[in-house]
Amino acid sequence: MTRRPRLISTAAAGAMAVLLLAGCGGGGDGGSKDNDKIAGADTGGSASASPSASASTSVDRPRIDLPADVKLTFTPEKTGDAVKDAILRDNAELLRALDAAIVAQDPRLPALEYYTEGQGAVAAQQWVKSFKDAGWTITGTVRYFDRQVSVESKDKASLTYCGDESKGYSKVIKTNEIKDTKVTKDSYVAYGVQVQKNEKGVWELVKIASTRGADRCQP
């Protein structure tokens, strides 16, 4: 079935395509074979939406809602370490915000800007715009697993995780057509993320790298 199209924002470096933002899986229409795909989607406005995971901090984070036809799951959600748990939470919210922007067709969605900074913000906007220009949105389920955090300093950290995008699809907005592609090894993606903590205590996306078809993420 269909995986969503994806976007590469910088040239490939070695085996990894160095991205400022990841994209969502894609078949022949609208996505390069070399690109990475976005996984899962949230929306800023759906009558049948369910709220994103609440953040138990004093920071007033934006609310992000998922439409009924889009789901994201994250494993693990917590590690028991307060700093690592905060990083995992904000990374999950970033992915939700990214997909919410795609569903809303809004590259400048406030929730997306909240979780991105610098080059990461620019790439996020470009990625959402590519969907908007194509007249596509996203639907289905994406599973993030094997999420691991490495804290480098009080305000810098990195994450690695896998994305199972075999059930995440792209959809033509005007016709509701689901774009079909077969599930292959490339449906599974390894991610490497750099984040930094801002003055509000939010861990923002700075860069993300991905390797499609990575052996360590295969089922």
LINTAWO-V542112 format. One line per field, one symbol per residue. ss: DSSP state (h for helix, s for strand, l for the rest). psi: psi as a letter, one per 40 degrees, with the letter a starting at -180 (. if undefined). burial: # if it has 16 or more other C-alpha atoms within 10 Angstrom, else .. A space follows every 10 residues. Layout:
ss->???
psi->???
burial->???
This chain:
ss->lllllsllll lssllssssl llllllllll llllllslll llslllllls slllllllll llllssllls ssssllllll lhhhhhhhhh hhhhhhhhhh hhhhlllllh hhhhlsllhh hhhhhhhhhh hhhhlsssss ssssssssss sllllsssss ssssssssss sslllllsll llllhhhsss ssssssslll llssssssss ssllhhhll
psi->ahiiiihhei iihbehhhie iiaiiiadhe hideiiiihi hiiehhdfii iihihgiehg iihhihideh ihihhidiee hddddddddd dddddddddd dddefgdfhd ddddeiibdd dddddddddd dddefiaiia hhhhifhhhh hdaeeiiiii iihheeehii hhddeehhhh iihadeehhh ihihiihaee ehhihdihii hhehdeei.
burial->.########. .#...##### #######..# ########## ####....#. .#........ ##.####..# ##.#..#... ...####### ########## #########. #######..# ########## ##...##### #####.###. .....##### ########## #......### #....##### #######... .######### ##.#..##.
